[in-house]
Structure formats: structure tokens, C-alpha cells
């Protein structure tokens, strides 16, 4: 993603250099560069959000596994105790 952004900035800089004294074209190119940079920042932030969400999903899955394992162990112990109490 950063290579793409750098490429866009480099191309925009070449565009500015080619425009020489054309203020309107320079301003347009600068505005487009700003827009591309903002879009790149948005994409990078969205990518980070997706990675964080994926990490949260993994954490939730691990917590669910732990809770299920603990509940199953407790249920098994309860059954064992009930059987033990019935056989006394």
C-alpha cells in the first residue's frame, strides 16, 4: 500500500514539474495528490481496523473454547459426583 502511495506522489510531483508556471494545473494536481493521500490513509486505517477485528475474533474464539472446556469439565465432575452419591 505504501509503495502505491509513494508512486502516486512521485507521479504527481512529475505532473507539477511539467506544469511549470500553470498555477491552475498545479493547484489541481496538488488537490488530487492530497485526495490520493487521504484515500491511502483511509485504506491503511481500514486495513488496521480489519486486522484488529480479526484479532478480537481470535481472542473471542479462544475465550469461548476455554469456557466450553471448563463447563464440560464441571459437568463431567457433576455427573461423576452424582453417580458416586447414588452408589453409596
Backbone torsions as a table, in degrees:
resi	resn	phi	psi	omega
1	UNK	NA	-41.8	-177.3
2	UNK	-69.4	-33.0	178.1
3	UNK	-65.1	-39.2	178.2
4	UNK	-62.8	-45.1	-179.5
5	UNK	-61.7	-44.0	179.5
6	UNK	-64.1	-37.9	177.7
7	UNK	-63.4	-43.2	179.3
8	UNK	-63.1	-40.9	178.7
9	UNK	-65.1	-41.9	179.9
10	UNK	-63.4	-43.7	178.7
11	UNK	-63.4	-41.7	178.5
12	UNK	-62.9	-40.2	178.4
13	UNK	-62.8	-39.9	176.9
14	UNK	-64.4	-38.3	177.8
15	UNK	-62.2	-42.3	178.1
16	UNK	-63.5	-42.2	-179.3
17	UNK	-64.9	-37.6	-178.9
18	UNK	-70.0	-27.6	-177.3
19	UNK	-75.6	-18.2	177.3
20	UNK	54.5	-112.0	-174.9
21	UNK	-94.9	13.4	-178.1
22	UNK	-85.7	94.5	-174.9
23	UNK	-61.5	-42.3	-178.7
24	UNK	-62.7	-44.1	178.9
25	UNK	-66.8	-39.1	178.3
26	UNK	-63.0	-43.4	179.4
27	UNK	-64.5	-40.5	178.5
28	UNK	-62.8	-45.2	179.4
29	UNK	-64.0	-40.9	178.4
30	UNK	-63.7	-41.6	178.4
31	UNK	-64.7	-40.7	178.0
32	UNK	-65.5	-38.2	177.3
33	UNK	-63.2	-44.3	177.8
34	UNK	-60.7	-42.3	179.8
35	UNK	-64.3	-41.5	178.7
36	UNK	-65.3	-40.9	178.2
37	UNK	-64.0	-41.2	178.3
38	UNK	-64.6	-40.9	178.7
39	UNK	-64.7	-39.7	178.2
40	UNK	-64.2	-42.8	177.3
41	UNK	-60.9	-42.3	179.4
42	UNK	-62.3	-43.5	178.9
43	UNK	-64.6	-41.2	179.0
44	UNK	-65.1	-40.1	177.6
45	UNK	-66.1	-39.8	178.5
46	UNK	-64.7	-39.1	177.7
47	UNK	-62.9	-42.6	177.7
48	UNK	-64.0	-39.9	178.4
49	UNK	-62.6	-41.0	178.8
50	UNK	-64.7	-42.1	178.8
51	UNK	-63.9	-40.8	177.6
52	UNK	-64.9	-40.9	178.8
53	UNK	-64.1	-40.4	178.2
54	UNK	-63.0	-40.2	177.0
55	UNK	-63.7	-39.2	178.1
56	UNK	-65.5	-38.4	177.8
57	UNK	-64.0	-43.0	178.8
58	UNK	-62.7	-42.0	178.6
59	UNK	-63.7	-42.3	179.7
60	UNK	-64.2	-39.3	178.7
61	UNK	-64.7	-41.2	178.3
62	UNK	-64.9	-41.1	178.1
63	UNK	-64.1	-40.5	178.8
64	UNK	-64.6	-40.7	177.8
65	UNK	-62.1	-44.2	179.1
66	UNK	-62.4	-44.1	-179.0
67	UNK	-65.5	-41.1	179.9
68	UNK	-66.2	-41.9	178.5
69	UNK	-62.6	-44.0	179.0
70	UNK	-64.5	-41.6	179.3
71	UNK	-65.1	-40.3	179.2
72	UNK	-65.8	-40.4	178.8
73	UNK	-64.6	-42.1	178.8
74	UNK	-65.2	-42.0	179.1
75	UNK	-63.6	-40.9	178.6
76	UNK	-63.2	-41.7	178.4
77	UNK	-65.3	-40.7	178.7
78	UNK	-62.3	-42.6	177.7
79	UNK	-63.6	-44.3	179.1
80	UNK	-60.3	-42.5	178.6
81	UNK	-65.7	-40.5	179.9
82	UNK	-63.5	-43.6	178.8
83	UNK	-64.5	-41.6	179.4
84	UNK	-62.5	-42.1	179.3
85	UNK	-67.4	-33.8	179.7
86	UNK	-71.6	-30.2	-176.3
87	UNK	-86.3	-0.9	-179.0
88	UNK	-83.4	NA	NA
